[in-house]
């Protein structure tokens, strides 16, 4: 802190011979004669000296005990000097302090102000200077206390506003969560309604297909090729019926008993179903199945539908030929199965990636069939009921194009189906 000569003059008391208040004063002075002179001067000015201290320790004790209106303090005192005593009293904001010292240099003044002095006088002290110093010290101290009160009030209001803001943020967060739950519930209700309607309409269409296929098989039972083809029709029609039933069970949370099964066996069956198409479209399909894969618990028919959806998407991306690789792996530490299906197809545009699992979303432009776009959504719901998850990246892992889909399945999930 730096002072100009004008600052020093302003800080020292100016003449004011007529007292306006009677103050209760504590004197801190280690020499008897100066202390007596100060006491007599203060009494002539109409003030009351309530205590006299000979060092800083006594000055602090008397100030705490007597609560004077002002302390007149020397700087150089034994045991504890005036600077240290002032710092303690200023920290506690007990009373204003006027320094009376034989020292008159800039450094002493700066140290006194830094320690908390509200006024500074040089020995010997004149009555009018002392009176003016007392008035200024009390006034400055009152202003400082008011400023501190304003600051404390402002800090309290700031804390209250911060608490209100946190509460508002909590309410907004809860409202958003509630809104998301409502939207999710509405979507689920719509999907459930669609699933029920879809299953009903598909079953209505499959009933005559299966019935007619059975009649054809009876009428042409001697024709082996006809029998084989009608059995194929019946088998696939019943698989479609099973798929719609699974879709309805997933969306309506219908309860089913889980069973033990081999995930690798499901994968082999699904790839066998697509064997002819692989050859017809020039697709090279590879499976790398972990022989140490332990059995899973759940609903194999639903997980078969998941693999069918993923494989069908990969095949559609490879109409001009390409490669498909399917890998299973046992993650023993996490007690789960990890399966990855990768293709070398056209891939998925970055802007479409965030939406691929949304119900009804499809990238098949120009298609008018409103039933498209439910495969990945259904697959995700099935995996969710098995406490599993699905991840999709495009381009495929370690490739410049294509798509990789990875599913995680716990060996023994706590299912609620």
Buried (B, 14 or more C-beta within 10 A) or exposed (E): EEBEEEBBEEBBBEEBEEBEEEBBBBBBBBEEEBBEBBBEBBEEBEBEBBBBBBBBBBBBEBBEEBEBBBBBBBBEBEEBBBBBBBBBBBEEEBBBBBBBBEBEEEEBBBBBBEBBBBBBBBBEBEBBBBBBBBBBBBEBBEEBEEEEEEEEEEEEEEEEEEEEEEEEEEEEEEEEEEEEEEEEEEEBEEBBEBBBEBBEEBBEEBEEBBEEBBEBBEEBEEEEEBBEBBEEBBEBBEBBBBBBBBBBBBBBEEEBEBEEBBBBBBBEEBBEBBEEBBEEBEBEBEBEBBEEBBBBBBBBBBBBBBBBBBBBBBBEBBEEEBBBBBBBBBBEEEEBBBBBBBBBBBBBEEEEBEBBBBBBBBBEEEEEEEEEBBBBBBBBBBBEBBBBBBEBBBBBEEBEBBBBBBBBBBBBBEBEB
